[in-house]
Amino acid sequence: MTHATNTHYDAIVVGSGHNGLIAAGYLARADKRVLVLERRDIIGGATVTESPFPGYHLSTCSYVCNLLLPEVIRDFDLVRRGYEIRPFDPTYFAPFPDGRYFISSLDSAKTREQIAKFSSRDVAAYDAYWEMWDRILARMQPLLRQALPSENEFAAAFDGVQGEEDWHTLTRASIAEVLDRYFESDQIKAPLSTGGVIGVNAGPYDPGTAYVKFHHLIGNVGGHQGAWGFVRGGMGTVSRTLAEAGEEWGVEILTSAPVAEIDIADGRARGVRLEDGRRFTSDVVLSNADPQRTFLDMVGSRHLPSDYVSGIRAIRHKGSVVKVLLALGELPDFAACPGTDVGPQHTGGIVINPSMAYLDAAWRNCQAGHPSRRPFMDCYIQSATEDGLAPEGKHTMSLFVQYAPYDLAEGTWDERRDEIGANIVATLAEYAPNITNAIEHIQVLGPPDIERTIGITGGNIFHGEILPDQMFTGRPVPGYPSYATPVDGLYLCGSGAWPGGAVFGAPGRNCAMQVLRDIS
Ligand SMILES: Cc1cc2nc3c(=O)[nH]c(=O)nc-3n(C[C@H](O)[C@H](O)[C@H](O)COP(=O)(O)OP(=O)(O)OC[C@H]3O[C@@H](n4cnc5c(N)ncnc54)[C@H](O)[C@@H]3O)c2cc1C
């Protein structure tokens, strides 16, 4: 839409990321008049499908889905609207420099056969490893679905000796420590470890990275706990179907409508002013933007308690991820598993991380301000199992790459983007030598590009690190609620709120429930 039908609404939502759309939809379903204002000319935030190259359709940012709440899928009737997710299988293919590979499958018997190639002891450990995660998941699931639980509620969920051990694992352990408890083989540990560092500025030996791994196991796709899936049409389908449901319930969505300021009078949010000067008033304002953008840019520190402002400033929010989008003339031909016809090495995740030391070295480079000399990569070729994403005979490929700092120690992103992209491709070529010539188009998005394009301050994919000190009662600011803010009538409904980022929907849903409780 280009014009709103009113100037006053029950609720204004700033931003049309999936959390904003979910919050807006729940409010409209409860008969509230809702206006969503999006700065970009398309909806979806980091949950979009775009066509960076003619004839190719790629998920620009998020590319696979695990966490999207089943409640949201049901309440928004997403399946009827065209949301279709398929768990990919194998779950990942990990090639190693010595020509061997490990393939993990949805079928655990097949995975065990693969583990046996490296260690029979690790086969026996596999079940115990998953039992530990299942226990922690069972303790945490209810707490993810409520407005910031109290410390007592967390303590009750992790009661007893086993509970305390699980709490320690979840909040203190590094992913390396957890994997060392169960496995001996580096080839098993290395691909399992990457989930512990996705999106964060931390290495596999850093305490708290076990929490990041947990975060990536929360969802269940196709009956497989922790499995991830491709959404047909790319991640934009999530936003499109959420928006469709919301609009049916009466949500109005304005794109190309950047909000400059949240209007506050007498300590209460009264509406917003757009960059073009237009004003809309509302009873409540929900911000789907990240905490820095919301409170430091759109609200302004003069309206906030000083400890809240310092809390927002203290959020670690710099990204470490490079997203590379590729258009391929042919599929990668892996030395460890040759062939350019579609095979299991192409249809699921492809993990380039041959050892724990490799991942640690990649992080150490970033810690010193440099892009990883040899980065780890989480790669997907969605077109290998789905028509319509690339021209006949061609393929899309998405590389989620770590690490590269937002602030480079040498040079700027504009000066170094191509070089950083070339190094990523060269690293992949060590495993699939044909990739260099197979690439017909490439787009490289570093943290500042994600910031500029998607509007996430610092380019942090989760609106702030999801390490334990920034989760639980510390999100977004210790000592303050997660959705309600110090400004009456202003709420935070994006990934900067509990329980954090990813295509999840929990912050948007929990926030909407809180707003409905407050205004009814
Ligand atoms: C490169 C990358 C890869 C990722 N991969 C995955 C993945 O595979 N799977 C997964 O689950 N998660 C992934 N994530 C994380 C996930 O995509 C995000 O955490 C999540 O989408 C954030 O959703 P959100 O609704 O909270 O906020 P966002 O999607 O960031 O939406 C916020 C919206 O607010 C808008 N906005 C900001 N300021 C204003 C303003 N002043 N006025 C109006 N509008 C404004 C923005 O334009 C944006 O549309 C990835 C993220 C990135 C960046």
The ligand as a Gaussian input file, in Angstrom:
#p B3LYP/6-31G(d) Opt

LIG

0 1
 C       22.471000     -12.915000       6.540000
 C       21.456000     -13.508000       7.482000
 C       21.217000     -14.868000       7.450000
 C       20.310000     -15.438000       8.339000
 N       20.001000     -16.770000       8.233000
 C       18.988000     -17.276000       8.968000
 C       18.455000     -18.560000       8.670000
 O       18.847000     -19.223000       7.714000
 N       17.434000     -19.011000       9.454000
 C       16.921000     -18.277000      10.490000
 O       16.011000     -18.754000      11.167000
 N       17.395000     -17.037000      10.766000
 C       18.383000     -16.517000      10.006000
 N       18.803000     -15.232000      10.205000
 C       18.257000     -14.471000      11.339000
 C       16.849000     -13.990000      11.066000
 O       16.661000     -13.757000       9.704000
 C       16.570000     -12.708000      11.844000
 O       16.963000     -12.851000      13.191000
 C       15.090000     -12.392000      11.805000
 O       14.605000     -12.484000      10.483000
 C       14.826000     -11.015000      12.346000
 O       13.436000     -10.802000      12.258000
 P       12.739000      -9.555000      12.914000
 O       11.336000      -9.540000      12.438000
 O       12.945000      -9.556000      14.373000
 O       13.531000      -8.297000      12.351000
 P       13.964000      -7.884000      10.871000
 O       13.760000      -8.990000       9.930000
 O       15.319000      -7.295000      10.988000
 O       12.923000      -6.763000      10.496000
 C       12.982000      -5.464000      11.015000
 C       12.287000      -4.577000      10.015000
 O       12.215000      -3.256000      10.539000
 C       12.415000      -2.365000       9.470000
 N       12.808000      -1.073000      10.016000
 C       13.937000      -0.789000      10.718000
 N       13.954000       0.515000      11.023000
 C       12.819000       1.055000      10.523000
 C       12.286000       2.367000      10.504000
 N       12.925000       3.393000      11.065000
 N       11.096000       2.575000       9.881000
 C       10.428000       1.546000       9.298000
 N       10.913000       0.281000       9.271000
 C       12.085000       0.049000       9.886000
 C       13.484000      -3.033000       8.639000
 O       13.548000      -2.517000       7.325000
 C       13.021000      -4.475000       8.689000
 O       12.133000      -4.768000       7.647000
 C       19.653000     -14.625000       9.292000
 C       19.844000     -13.241000       9.282000
 C       20.732000     -12.680000       8.385000
 C       20.920000     -11.190000       8.379000

